[in-house]
Amino acid sequence: MTPVISGRPARALENRFTASDSVAQRGTPPAYPIAYDAGKALHAAAKAAGEHGFGAQWAGQGAPLARTLPAAELVAVLARELQARR
């Protein structure tokens, strides 16, 4: 959870943008929509410079359940798990 992206607490995957959460430790980020608009401008400027670590990578509460596997392997595992539950 970080307020850095929008000025409101939100779930997000960790990247260079959310690592700047230390800003929130020093004080409260600007309120929505100011923080959100500033974040979009930061992302656009970073992307134009070839840096892709400043996008808002929104994540739901199930994000920690994700598995790091190649897609084909993940699909095979999920198919086996589904079959076992049937």
Contacts in CASP RR format, 6 or more apart in sequence:
PFRMAT RR
TARGET T0000
AUTHOR 0000-0000-0000
METHOD contacts of the structure
MODEL  1
MTPVISGRPARALENRFTASDSVAQRGTPPAYPIAYDAGKALHAAAKAAG
EHGFGAQWAGQGAPLARTLPAAELVAVLARELQARR
1 9 0 8 1.000
1 10 0 8 1.000
1 11 0 8 1.000
2 9 0 8 1.000
2 10 0 8 1.000
2 12 0 8 1.000
2 18 0 8 1.000
2 21 0 8 1.000
2 24 0 8 1.000
3 9 0 8 1.000
3 10 0 8 1.000
3 24 0 8 1.000
3 28 0 8 1.000
3 29 0 8 1.000
3 35 0 8 1.000
4 17 0 8 1.000
4 18 0 8 1.000
4 20 0 8 1.000
4 21 0 8 1.000
4 23 0 8 1.000
4 24 0 8 1.000
4 29 0 8 1.000
4 35 0 8 1.000
5 12 0 8 1.000
5 17 0 8 1.000
5 18 0 8 1.000
5 35 0 8 1.000
5 36 0 8 1.000
5 39 0 8 1.000
5 56 0 8 1.000
5 58 0 8 1.000
6 32 0 8 1.000
6 33 0 8 1.000
6 35 0 8 1.000
6 36 0 8 1.000
6 56 0 8 1.000
7 29 0 8 1.000
7 30 0 8 1.000
7 31 0 8 1.000
7 32 0 8 1.000
7 34 0 8 1.000
7 35 0 8 1.000
7 36 0 8 1.000
8 32 0 8 1.000
10 58 0 8 1.000
11 58 0 8 1.000
11 59 0 8 1.000
11 60 0 8 1.000
11 61 0 8 1.000
11 63 0 8 1.000
12 18 0 8 1.000
12 56 0 8 1.000
12 57 0 8 1.000
12 58 0 8 1.000
12 59 0 8 1.000
13 57 0 8 1.000
13 58 0 8 1.000
13 59 0 8 1.000
13 63 0 8 1.000
15 53 0 8 1.000
15 54 0 8 1.000
15 55 0 8 1.000
15 57 0 8 1.000
16 51 0 8 1.000
16 53 0 8 1.000
16 54 0 8 1.000
17 39 0 8 1.000
17 42 0 8 1.000
17 43 0 8 1.000
17 53 0 8 1.000
17 54 0 8 1.000
17 55 0 8 1.000
17 56 0 8 1.000
17 57 0 8 1.000
18 57 0 8 1.000
23 29 0 8 1.000
29 35 0 8 1.000
30 38 0 8 1.000
39 54 0 8 1.000
39 56 0 8 1.000
40 56 0 8 1.000
42 54 0 8 1.000
43 54 0 8 1.000
43 55 0 8 1.000
43 56 0 8 1.000
46 52 0 8 1.000
46 53 0 8 1.000
46 54 0 8 1.000
46 55 0 8 1.000
47 54 0 8 1.000
47 55 0 8 1.000
67 74 0 8 1.000
67 77 0 8 1.000
69 77 0 8 1.000
END
